[in-house]
């Protein structure tokens, strides 16, 4: 296993974030891993909403829910909705209009990681 430097894009870390500085690179790495392993499609129906199509299965749904809950705990402006149907699983991320730049950064990060 090789080490890689983890950097935090300033757009990912708005002033409203209460996550300690030392934990921010780890959270970014968690999102990167989630995007690479679980996300299959992206849809941006609005500038303030991002829809991620996920692999099916309970483990992915649990991982998405846990990550969303932790992120909501430090950046309370995020709203997450996890939907599980017979057709698939989606995770919607919504932000207020003034936080669209944070969602832009999340969208860009996801685009760079999905297969």
C-alpha positions in Angstrom: 0.0 0.0 0.0 1.4 3.4 -0.9 0.8 6.6 1.0 -0.7 9.6 -0.6 -0.9 13.1 0.6 -4.4 14.1 1.5 -5.2 17.8 0.9 -8.4 19.6 1.8 -10.0 21.8 -0.9 -11.0 25.0 0.9 -14.5 24.8 -0.8 -15.0 21.6 1.2 -14.4 23.3 4.5 -16.7 26.3 4.9 -16.5 28.4 8.1 -19.7 26.7 9.4 -17.9 23.4 9.6 -17.2 22.3 13.2 -15.1 19.2 12.4 -11.6 19.7 14.0 -8.9 20.6 11.5 -7.0 17.3 12.1 -10.1 15.2 11.2 -10.9 17.0 7.9 -8.5 15.2 5.7 -9.8 11.9 7.0 -13.4 12.8 6.2 -12.4 13.9 2.7 -10.6 10.5 2.3 -13.8 8.7 3.5 -15.9 10.6 0.9 -13.3 9.7 -1.8 -13.4 6.1 -0.9 -17.2 6.1 -0.8 -17.4 7.7 -4.2 -14.9 5.2 -5.7 -16.6 2.1 -4.2 -20.3 2.9 -4.1 -21.3 5.7 -6.4 -22.2 4.8 -10.0 -24.1 7.8 -11.3 -24.4 11.5 -10.6 -27.2 13.9 -11.4 -27.4 17.6 -10.6 -31.1 18.5 -11.0 -30.5 21.9 -9.3 -27.4 23.9 -8.3 -28.3 23.2 -4.7 -29.0 19.4 -5.1 -26.8 16.5 -6.1 -28.2 13.0 -6.6 -25.8 10.0 -6.3 -26.9 6.7 -7.7 -25.4 4.0 -5.5 -24.6 0.3 -5.8 -27.4 -1.8 -4.3 -27.1 -3.6 -1.0 -27.5 -3.0 2.7 -23.8 -2.5 3.4 -23.7 0.5 1.0 -26.9 2.0 2.4 -25.5 1.7 5.9 -22.2 3.3 4.9 -24.1 6.1 3.1 -26.3 6.8 6.1 -23.4 6.8 8.5 -21.3 9.1 6.4 -24.3 11.5 5.9 -25.1 11.5 9.6 -21.5 12.4 10.6 -21.3 15.1 7.9 -24.5 16.6 9.1 -23.1 16.7 12.6 -20.3 19.1 11.6 -21.8 20.9 8.6 -25.4 21.3 9.6 -26.4 23.1 6.4 -26.2 19.8 4.5 -29.5 17.9 4.1 -29.2 14.2 3.1 -31.9 11.9 1.9 -31.3 8.2 1.4 -33.8 6.4 -0.8 -33.9 2.6 -1.2 -36.3 1.1 -3.7 -36.5 -2.0 -5.8 -34.9 -0.1 -8.6 -31.9 1.1 -6.7 -30.4 3.3 -3.9 -29.9 7.0 -4.1 -28.3 9.5 -1.8 -29.5 13.1 -2.4 -27.4 16.0 -1.0 -29.0 19.4 -0.7 -27.6 22.7 0.5 -28.9 26.2 0.9 -28.3 28.5 -2.0 -25.5 30.3 -0.3 -23.6 27.0 0.1 -23.8 25.9 -3.6 -20.0 26.2 -3.9 -19.5 23.5 -1.3 -21.8 21.2 -3.3 -19.9 22.1 -6.4 -16.7 20.9 -4.7 -18.4 17.7 -3.6 -19.7 17.1 -7.1 -16.3 17.6 -8.6 -14.7 15.2 -6.1 -17.4 12.6 -6.9 -16.9 13.0 -10.7 -13.2 12.3 -10.3 -13.7 9.1 -8.3 -16.6 7.2 -9.8 -16.0 4.4 -12.2 
